Structures are given as structure tokens and as C-alpha cells.
């Protein structure tokens, strides 16, 4: 009986101990005597020996609290972003007039983004009333930046998605020679594409995407914004379908 009575208290104590290291506690905090501290430590040790899951539960509680705070901050950031979440020059896929919008932050070099590709393609074939907004986010080095610039330059020739599909199938360490070969195979004007890749407006668009990602607390790719939710990482088809259904229901 005592174990169950002590369990919530011990979990809370351990949670506080993890959140408030001794050095970080304010001077006005209650101070325990040496004997009291020794007794508390003894109780904790005995309890953990009897039920080690107490520590697991305390850590899980902290993680859940952290997740809740992160989600709340993300929703606030999305509300603040408002219409700025989708810029006029963003590439659009799916149904441009869809009743639900998915904003996808991705990096052409990211293996998880590549893993998401067939899932998203399958979903858009299934649900014809979704608008997909692409946000190029080259965060994995020079090959990523090269790939993103090539896609946005191809957009000027009306070939963003065609180029994107091809680049996402190239080796991750994409080179300019690969980009040229791909562009010419797709029938694009390579000289124009090369010139547009160096257009300052392209870099400004990428900088804006990065700034937006930071504002939303996005720390990696892929990341999807669906309705009022930010979903990090690659998702499977059922998860994607569920998220879009929830956004549609919420209006």
C-alpha cells in the first residue's frame, strides 16, 4: 500500500529534480537539512529498488509535458504566420483549389524526404481535393542548395514538379553536371536554368523559407503543416490520411 501511496509523490519529486538542478534553484527556495536530504535520498533509493518504473514514469511525464508545450508553441506560431505561411511564389502541387492545404518543408538530399515521396504521391492520387505547397529547405549542405536552386529555377520554365521528381531520384550528393544532364533530358533550356539558379530572387525565396521554418520551430526535414498541426518526419499513408481528415473536419 505504501508503494502506491508514495508513487505519485516520488514521481513528482524526481520530475522536479530533473527540471531544477541544485545550481539552478532560486535562492528563495526551501532548503532541507542534511538529515532531511539524506532521508529523501534513502526513500527514493528504496522506492526505485522496489519499483524502477517510477523513474521511467517521471521521465515520460516530463517528455509529455515538453511535447505539449512544443505543440502549443507551434500552434501559436502558425496562428501568427497566418496567410504568410503560403507565399505567392511558392510552387504548388495537387489541386491548387483544394479545400485542405499541406505545406511540405523538404530537402532534396534528405533520405526521409525521399521516403515520403511515394506516400505523398499515392495520397494525392487518392484525395483529389488537397493543395500541396512546396517549401524548399536546403539544410544539408551545398548539394542541397544546388538542388533547391535548380527546382526554383525550373519553376520559371513551368517545370518545378517535373524537375523535382527527377532530382529526388538523383544521388544525394547532386552535382551541377547531374543537374544539367537532367534538365536537358527533360527538355529544359539549360542556359536559362543555369542563369536563373543564380538569380538573387531564388536565394531570397530560400532565405524566406528558412526564416519561416525557424519561426515555426521546425528543426529538420521533412516537416508537414496540415491545418493547425506541424508533423515532423516522414509519415505513412494512414497517418497522412488521418491528419488531412482532421484538418478538413476542423475547417
N, C-alpha and C positions, 0 to 999 in steps of 0.2 A: 504493500500500500504506500509506503514512504517513497518508493521509487517513482510511482506515478504522480505523487504529490509534488515531488521535487523537480520532476522533469521539465515543466514549463519554466520554472524559476531558473533552473540550470541553463536551459537553452537561452533564456533572455540574458543571463549573466555572461555566457560565452559570446553571445552576439555583441553585447556591449564591449566585451574585452577585445573583440576583433575590430570593432569600429573605433574604439577610443584607446589607443596605445597610451601607456602611462605618460610618456613625454608630451603627448598632445592634449592631456586633460587640463581644463582651466584651473587656475589657482583656487577658485572658489568651490571646487568640487569637494564632496565629503571625503575625508581622509580616514582610513582604517588604521587601527593599531597593528603592530607586528603580529600580535597574537591573533587578532581577528583575520588578518590576511592569511596567516598560516592555517587557520581553521577553514577558511573558504577554499583554499587550495586543496586541503585534505578532503573536504566534501566533494569537490569536483573530481579529484582523482578516484575516489571510491565509487562515485556515480558512473564515471566513464568505464571503470573496470566492470561494473555490473551491466552497463548498457552503453556500449560505444556509439550506438546510433544517435545519441544525444548531440555529439559533435556534428555528425552528418546533417541532422535536422537544423541545427543552428546555422550551418553554412548554407543550406538550401534556403532557409528563411531570408538570409542576407541576399542571396542571389535573386530570389523572387522580388525582394524589395527593390533591388538595384534595377531589375528588368522593368518593374512598374514605373520607377522614376524615369528611366530611359524612354519608355513608351509615351509617358505623359509629356516629356520634353519634346519628343518627335512630333506629337500631335500639335503641340503649341507652335512649333516651328513651321509645320505645314499650314496651319491656320494663318500664321503671319506671312508666309510666302504668297498665299492666295493665288491670283492669276499669274504671278511671276514664275510659278512652277513650270509653266509651259511658255516658252518664248516663241515669237512669230517665225523665227528662222530654224526652229527645231525640225529635224527630219521626222516624218510621220509614216507609220505603217498601219496595217489593219484597216479598219473603217474610219476615215477621217471625221465622220459624223457619229461615231459610236456613242452609246449612252454611258459607257464606262471608259475611263482613261487609265492606262498603265504607263507609268513613266519608268523607263529602264535605264539605270546608270550602268555602263559596262565598259570594259577594257578589251580591246581586240586580242590582247595577249593572254588574258585571264582564262585558265582552264575551266573554271566553274561557269564563266560566261558562255564558253563554248558548249559546255554540258547542257546549259539552259536552252540553247538554240533549238534543238528538235522538239523540246517540250513546248516552247512558245509557238513554234510553227504549227504543231499539232493542235494547240489550243485555239489559235486564230482561225484555223480551218473549221473547227467545231463551233466556235462562237463568232459569228459574223458582225456582231454589234459592239466591238471593242476597238478603241483607238489606242495604238501603241506609239508612244513618244520616245525617241531615242536620245539619250544623253551620253555622248562620248566622254569618257573619263580616263584619259591615259595616265595611269599612276604607276605603271610597271616599267618605266624606263624608255629609252629612245625608240625601240621598236614599237612600243605602244603609241607614242606620239606620232611616229611616222604613219602608222595605220589609221589613226584618228584623222589626221590631216588629209590623208588620201580619201577617206569616206566623205568628209565635208567638202572637199574639192569636187568629188564625183557628184555630189548633190547639185552643184552648179550646172551639171550636164544632165540632170534628171535621172541619175543612176545611183543614188545613195544605197538603196537596198540591194541592188544587183552587185555593187562593189562590196558591200558589207558581207553578203553571203559568201563571196569569193575570198575576201581577206580573212574571214573567220575560219576558213579551211586551209589557209596557208600555214607553214611552220610558224610557231610563236615568235621566233626571232626574225621577224619580217624585215627584208631589205628593200632598198629602193628599186633594185633590179627586179625583184619579185613583183613589186607594185606596178612597174612599167609593163612587165610581161602580162600581168593580169588585166591591166587597163586596156592594152592593145587587143588582147583576146576577147574582151567584152565589147570592143568596138568604140572605145572612148578616145577622145583626142588627147594623146599623151602630153604633148607640149602644153596644151591649155591646162591639163590637170596638174602638171608639174608647176606651172606658174601659179595656179590657184592655191596649191598647197602652201605656198609662201605668202599668201595674201594675209596681211595683218588681221583682217576681219575673222579669219579662221582661228587664229590664235586667241583672239578676243572672245570668241564663242567658247573655246575650250576653257579659258580662264573663268568665264561666267559659270560654266558647268561645275568647275572645281569649287568655286565660291559657294554655289548653291548647295553642293554636296556637304561642304563643311557646315553651312548654316543648319542643314537638316540632321547633322550628326552622323552622316554616312561615312563609314571608315573603311570600306572595301567594296569590291565588286564581285558578283552583280548585286544590285540593290533595286528593289521594285517599290514604287509608290503606287498603291492601289487604294483609291478612296482616301480615308484618313489614316491609313496604315503604311508604315515603312517595313518592308520584308527583306531582311538581309540574306544573302546567299542564294544558291540555286534551289529552286523548288521543283517538286514533281507535279504532274498534271492534276491529280486530285487537290493538292494544296492550292494551286493556281486557280482552279475552277471554284473552289470554296471561297477564296479571297475575293474574286470578282463577283460572285453571287452575293456576298455580304455587302460589298460596295454598292451593287445595284439595288439591293433592298433598302439600304440606308438612304439612297437617293443622292 
